[in-house]
Amino acid sequence: MRAATTTDRREVYWNLVLQYSGVGFMVVQGVVLVPVYLRYVGNAEFGLWLIAGGVATWIAIIDPGISALMQQRVSRALGSERRGQAARLARRGMRLNSVLAAAMIVVGALISGWLARTIDRDATVAAHTGWWLVFLSVVGVAVGLMANALTSLGVALRAARAHALVTVVSASTGIASTLGGLLLGGHVLALAMGVVVRGVLQMLLAYVLVRGDLAALRATDDEPQADETQQLDWRALAWAAYDKITGTFALSADVFFLGRGFEAATVTSYALTKKPVDLLLGCFQRLAVALAPAVSFLSGGARTAEAGAVVAAVGARILWLTGGAVLGTALLLETLVRLWVGPAQFAGRDAAAILAAGLGVSVSASFFANLYFALGATNRFYQLNGSISLLTVPAMLGGLHYFGITGLLIGVFLPRVIAMWLFAVLAMGALQLDKSDKRVMTGEFAITLIATIAGLAAAQIQPSERWVSGLAGVAVYAVVVAGGSRRLRGDLRRIASLRLRPAAR
């Protein structure tokens, strides 16, 4: 078996940079700069901007998920040396995304006035300001769709480094334009305009890069008999739409159902207790997203064994991090919520325990589901994932009816267990791991499980404050994993050697 090349690993690393730079800018805009925004805009106008952005995001549901499908199939075509087909798929995907983005802008222009009056019944801002606020929010979503599509395509074309830099420059420029607009008296429109500036700049720069890469592919008729895993067809897009619609509804249904049967304070407590776990889950999901293009590229070129080696290496690291996150959530979520928003907003230790278990299951389900999709099982993935999302709805309703918040969380949790088991079986079967890779993953899972149990036990016997016992449990977990995993010790030695290496003169 030939190991995955340095180029393959470098693409994964730069895609990680791309994914987590996005997380960093989300934190800057959504947390760090909010006090600055409120100083120049005010609470009411800021709230209107949030509502306008939410409404604009819902318009984007007309996109069935072309970007992810295009990225997967272009990666597979390149991996199988079908360069001409990769170029044709890329161009078709760009045309489809362009049509969708244009449709969003047209719809936004037509309904912005009505939406502005609907969300601003008290006439907090002038009518023309409200129209521009909604319209610019829609434009921001539309150009963001196109920008992200081009960036995803750039990653599929093996140019993750250049597109990561483009994303960082564009996001920084967008923030700078927002702050500049506020200083110049743009008020609430400066917030919406900053999003537009970021999207337009990223779209233009990414297009220049993609255009050059496509020209280098020299599109020719090199694939007259393409299989269905390397086509961008309407059947796949229809199933993608099914998966997106059901997934979007299932993702937001818990708060809706809770609000129908309980008072607003209960909804707030549930949402704030769950928020840190959702942020952790989003970070872990980006690891799987970053790995997917490399897996598609390798498996498309009949190098599935090499893809297995990459998955085993990355999967071990995800296991360590997930185990620590699950343990930390179980032991420290209460302390975190109390410090952040006060003890009244904590939904209870039962809820924390279920959220911790759900985090581990959801990370595993997401990892294997993304892996299965990346390996080319597109339509079957959409069918299964969409059906599991549908199953979540009655599970939530039944749990909420009989057991309240705890039952609701269990209703969210159980379908993810099914997803984890199902996608793990399918992905591992498609990946065709050799015995050494299977031993690696089995061994790392056993070490992680033992370390988690040891951490829980250490926290229980520690007669200190809850946060102290929680930190002690996490520390014991880290020691056990480091002591049991040869791979982790090797990673730590490499990091130490880099830090201790003398600088070049």
N, C-alpha and C positions, 0 to 999 in steps of 0.2 A: 504494500500500500504506500503510495507516495503522499507525503504530508502536505497539508495545505501550504501554499506558497506565502512568502513574506508579503506579496502584494495583496493576497486575499485577507490576511490578518490586518494589514494597514487599512484596507477599505472598511473593515469592521470598526477599527479604532476611530477613524475619522467620521464614520457615521454616528458613533457614540458621541463624539464632540458635537456634531450637528444636532443630535437629539437633545443633549443636556444643555447646550447653549440656549435652546428654546425654552427649557425649564427655567434657566437662570433669568432670562429676560421676562418671563411670565412673573417670576417673583419680584423682580425690580418694578415692573409696571403695576402689578396687582397688590403689592404690599408696601414696598419701600417708598414709591412716589405718590401713593394715595394721599398722605397729608399735604403734599405740595399741590396736588390737583384740587383738594378741598379748599385750600387757602385762596386759590384764584377763581374757583368755579362756584363753590357753595354746595350744600347738601342736596337741595332740590334738583339743581341742574345736573349734578353728578349722578343722581339717581335716574334722571331721564336718560342720560347717556348709557347707563347700564341696561335700562329697559330696551332702548333702541338697539343696542348691540345684541341683546338676546333675541329680539324679534328678527333682526337681520340674519342671525345664525340659523333660525328656523327656515328661512327662505332657502338656505343651502341644502335642505333635505332633498331638493330635486337632483342633487349630485349623487348617483348611486355608489360612488366609490371608485371612479375610473382610475384615479392616481395609483392606488395600491395595486389594482389589477395590471395596469400598464407597467409598473415597476417590476412586478413579479415576472411578467411574460417577456419583457425586454431582457431582463437578467438571464432568463432561461435560454432565450434565443442566442444571446452573446456567448453563454457558456457552451452551447452546442456548435459554436462557430458559424451560426447563420446570421451573418452580419447584415445582409440585405433585408432579411425579414425583421431583424431588430429595428432597423431604420424605418421600415414601413409601419410597424407597430407603434413606434414612437410618434411618427407624424400623425397617424390616425388618432392616437390618444390626445395629442395636442389640439387637433381640430375639434374633437368632442368636448374637451375642457373649455376651449375658446367659445364654443356655442353656448355651453352652460353659463359661463361667466357673463356673456353678453345678455343672455336671457334674464339673469338675475338683475343686471343693471336696468334693463327695460322695465321689468316688474317693479323694481324699486322706484323708478321715476314715475310710474303710473299710480302707485298706491302710497307714496311717502306722505302726501298731504293727509289722507285719511288716517294713516297710522299715527301721524304726529298729533292729530286731534284726539285719537283714541287714548294714547298713552299720556297726554298732557291735558287732561280735562279741565284743570284749574288755570290754564293759560300761563304757566310759569315763565315760558319764554314766548317771544313774538312768533306769529304764525310762520313767517318766512324762515326764522331761525329753526323752528321745529321741523319744517320741511327739509332744510339742508342737513340737519342733524340725522334724521332717519335716512335720507338719501346717501349721505357720505358713509353712514354705517353699513348700508347695503353694498356700496361700492368697495368699501374696505374688505368685506367678506368675499366679494367677487374677485377682486384682484389678488386677495390672499389665496383663494382657491387656485387661480392660475399660477401664482408664484410657487405654491407648494407642489403643484403638479410638475412644474419644470424642475424644481429641486429634487423631487422623487425620481424623475427621469434621469437627472444628472447622476444621482447615486447609482441607478441601474446601469448607467454608461461608464461606471468605474471612475467617477470624478468626485468622490465624496469630499476630498480635501478642499477643492476649489469652491464647491457649493457651501461647505461649512463656513468658509471665510466670507462668502457673499451674504449668507444669512446673518452673520455677526455684524457686518458693515451695515446692512439694511436695517436691522433692528436698532442699532445704535443711532442711525440717522433718523429713524422714526421717532425715537424718544427725544432726540435733540430738537426735531421740528415741533413736537408737542410742547416742550418747555419754551421754545422760542415763540410759538404762537400764543402761549399764555402770557408771556412777558409783553408781547405786542398788543394785548387786549383782545385776543381771539375768543376768549371765554370758552364755553363748552364746545364750540366747533373746533377748537384747537385739538381736543382729545380725539375727535373723529378723524380730523385731517392727518394726525400723526400716524394712524393706522393705515390710511390710504398711501401716504408717502412711503412707509415701509413696504407695503405690498407692491407698489409700482416699481420701486427701485429694485427689489428682489426679483420681480418678474423680468425686468429689462436685462439685468446683469445675468440672471440664470439663462435667459433666452440666448444671449450672446455665446455663453459657454456651450449650451446644448447644440446650437446651430453648428458650431465648429466641430463638435464631436460627431454629429450626424453626417456632416460632409466627409469626415474621415472614414466613415463606414463604407462608402462607395456602394450605395444601394443597387443591388442587382437581383435578378430572379434566381436566387440560390436555394429556394425552398418551395417547390411546387406542391409537395405533399406534406404540409404541416399538420401535426397532430393537434388535438383540441386544447392541450395544455400550453400551446404557443400561439393562440389566436385571441384577438380582442373582439369577441362576437357579442351579438345582442342577447343571446341566451345567458351568457355569463354575467352581463350587465344587469339583466332582469333579476337573477338570483342575488347579485350584489345589492340591488335595491331592496329586495326582500329582507336580507340580513341587516342592512342599515336601518330600515324603518323599524323593524322589530327590536333591534338593539337599542336604538335611540329611545323608544317608548319604555322598554324595560329599565333602562338606565335612570330615567327620571320619574318612573311610576311610584317609587317608594314614598317620596315626599308628598306626591299628590294624594295617594291613598291615605297616608297618615293625616294629612290636613283635612280630609273629608270626615274623619271620625274622632279626631282629638283636637284639643285647643292649640292655639298658635304657639304657646310656650313649649309644649311637648315637641312640636315640629322643630323649633329652634334648638332644643336640647339634643334631639336626634341628629340634626344636621351638623351641629358643631362638634359633637362627639365623634362623628363619622369623618369629618373633614380631614384631620391629619392622616387617617388610614387611606383615604382616597388619594391624597397627595403621594403617599408612599407607593401605592399601587401604580399610579401614573408613572413614577420614576422607574419602577421595575418593568413596566410594559415597554418602555422605550428601549430597554436592553434587548428585548425580543425583536422589536421593530428594527433596531440597528443590525441585528444578526441576519435578518431575513434576506436581504439582497445577495449576500455572499452565499447563503445556502441555495438560493434559486440559481445563481450563476454556476455553482459547482455541480448541482444535481442536473441542470440542463445540459451539461457537457459530459454526462455519464461518469461523473466523479463523485458519486454519492458517498463512497467510502471516505474521501477527503472531507466532505461536508460533515460526516459523522465525527471525525476527529475534531473539527472546529466546534461542533455542538457539544461534545464531551468536555472540551476545555472551558468553553464559556458557561456551559451548564453547571459545572462544579462551582464556579465563582458565584453564579446566581443562587445556588443552593446555600452557600455560606451566608450571603447577604440576606437571603429570605429568612433563614432560620433566626438570625439575629434580629431582623425586623419583627418577626412574629413574636419572639420572646419579649422584645422591648415594648411592643404594643400591649401585650398581656400584663406586663409589670408596671409600665410607666404611663399608659394613656390617661389614667385618672389624674395623675400628677400634672401632666402636660395641660389637660383641659382646665383644671383648677387654676393653674398659673396664668393661662391664656385668657379665659373668659369667666372664671369664677366657678365655685363648686356647684352652684345651682344649675349649671348648664351640662353637668355630667350625667349621662343617661343610665349609669349603673355598671357594676362590675360584671354582671352577666352579659350585658351588651358588649363590654370591652373584650371579654373572653371570646364571644362569637365573632366579633370583628377581627380579633387576632387570628383565629382559625380560618376565617374567611379570607384574610389577606394571603395566608400561605396557599390556600386552595386556588384563589384567583390568580396569583402569580404563576403557579404551576399550569393552570388551565390556559392562561394567556401565552405562556412560553410554548407549550405543545401545540396550541391552536395555530399560532404564527408559524411554527415550524412546519406543520402539516400543510398550511397554505403555501408556504415558500417552496415546498417540494412539488407543487404543481397540481394538487387535488382541489382545484378551484371551486367548481360547482358543488361538489359534495361538501366542501367546507362551508360554503354559504348556506346550503340546505340544513346542515346539522347545527351550525351556530345560530341561525335564525330560529330554528325550532326550539332550541334550548332557551333562547331569549323569550319566546312565547310561553314556554313552560314556567318561567319565572313569575309571570303575572298571576296565575291562579295560586301558585305556591305562596306568594306574598299575601294575597287576599285571605287565604285560609289561615295562614299563620297570624296575621294581624287580627282576624276575627276571634280566634280562640286564645291567643297568648299575648296580644298587644305588641309592644315594640320588640320584645324578645322573639315572638313568633314571626314578626315581619323580617327580622334579620336572619332567622333560620330559613324562611322562605326564599330569601336571596341566596343563602349559602348552599342549600341542597342541590339546586340545578348546576351550580358551579362544580360540585363534586362529580356529578355525572359528566360534565364537560371535561374535567381534568382526566378522569379515567378513560373516557372515550378517545380524546385527542392524543393522550399518551400512547395508547395501544396502536392507533392508526399511524401516528408520526414515527414511533419506533419501528413499526413494521415497514414503513416506506423508506426509512433512513438506512436500514440494513447495517446496523452497527456491528463491528467485529467484536470478538470476545474480549479483547483488551479494553475497548471503549466501554463495553457493558460493565466490566469489572470496575472501571474508574467511576462511572456514575453510581453503581450500586454501593461501592465503598464510601464515596463522598456523602451519599444519602444517609448511610448508617451512622457515619461520624456526626453529621448534622443533627440527626435525631437524638443520639446519645448526648450530645452537647446541650440540646434544648432541654432534655429531661434533667440534666445536671444543673442547668441554670435555674430551672423552676424549683428544684429541691433546695438549692443554695438560697434563693430568695425567701423560701418558706421558713428556713431555720434561722434566718437573720433577724434578731429581735430589735430592729431599728425602725426609723421612720420608713414609710412605704417607698419613698423615692430612693433612700439609701439601700434598702434591700433589693429594689429593682435594679439599681446600678451594679450591685454585687452579683446578682444573677446574670446580667449581661456580661460582666467581666469573667465569670466562671465559664460562660458559653465560649467566649473568645479564646480562653486558655485551652479548653478541651479541643476545640476545632484546630487551633494551631498545633497542639501536641499530637493530634491524631492524623492530620492531613499532610502528607509529604508534599503534595502540590502547593498547598498554602505556604508551607515553610520555604519552598523554592521561590515562590513569588516574593516573599518578604526578603529573602537573601538578595534577589535581583534588585529590589527597590533600595535596599541598604547599600549595595555596591554602586548604584547610580548616585546616591547622595554622598558617598564617601570618595567617589572618584575625583581626583584633582582636576580643576578647570584647565582647559587647554590654554597654553600661553601664546 
